[in-house]
């Protein structure tokens, strides 16, 4: 029998790599409608699925829309892992409907609307990141002076996913909590506090006092607070369960 040609061997190897592994029995396959999810979401960059563990693919939805009183501000996000942006429909946006964009590790963030004051402008986007499989994961949020563009605030924070050794249970949730704090939302809430302090608003380079960052419109503080309330409610219900009697223990 003649040996297989290199092209045949390559083809067979490709077939092996194209096989999708069976689902993890502890994490059932789920589906979500991004439009329905974002119509009811509490914050921008809301995870669409309950999986944010090491190695997970984490799609996060955002819905932006304009209006006379709308102001989203601008900042920079740095992430050790890759992010992909998909636009699920927009009008008067810098991102076209259906556009897919691979973000650099350091990238600017704003509403992506051409005119935030235009009530006809809108966009629904999904930002997907791939959680680290091993080692620590870090993120940073950066603000620049609106006058001279010098860096005025940089907030670095740990985002190592569960259950890697570097996972911070005290910060993001002990094992067993129903909902872990999403690292980006928690870090963003801390960033806003730093950015809107007197020190954070004042540029050391040119002395300009920047306007406060409009954090409320992003909703991160609400998401963090709701997550804490949900986990506290889960604990309260568990603690309210009646203690079994000795007879019940042995029955």
Number of C-alpha atoms within 10 A of each C-alpha: 3 4 6 9 8 9 9 10 11 11 10 11 11 11 9 9 9 8 8 7 7 6 9 8 7 6 9 8 9 9 7 9 8 18 16 9 17 23 11 8 18 17 21 20 23 24 21 20 15 12 18 21 19 19 15 14 16 21 23 19 25 24 24 22 23 21 14 10 9 17 17 20 16 16 15 15 20 18 20 18 14 16 21 15 19 20 20 20 17 23 16 19 20 13 22 15 16 12 13 16 13 12 15 15 13 16 14 15 13 12 22 21 21 15 20 23 15 16 14 13 19 23 23 21 29 25 21 20 21 18 22 22 15 14 13 15 20 18 20 20 25 20 24 19 22 15 13 12 12 14 15 20 22 17 18 17 18 18 25 24 28 22 14 16 11 15 21 16 14 8 13 21 19 14 12 8 14 14 18 23 21 20 20 21 21 19 22 22 21 17 23 22 13 18 26 18 12 12 13 22 22 19 22 14 13 12 12 14 16 18 13 15 20 15 19 13 15 22 19 25 21 15 21 22 12 14 18 17 12 15 17 14 12 14 13 11 9 10 10 8 8 7 9 9 9 8 7 8 8 7 6
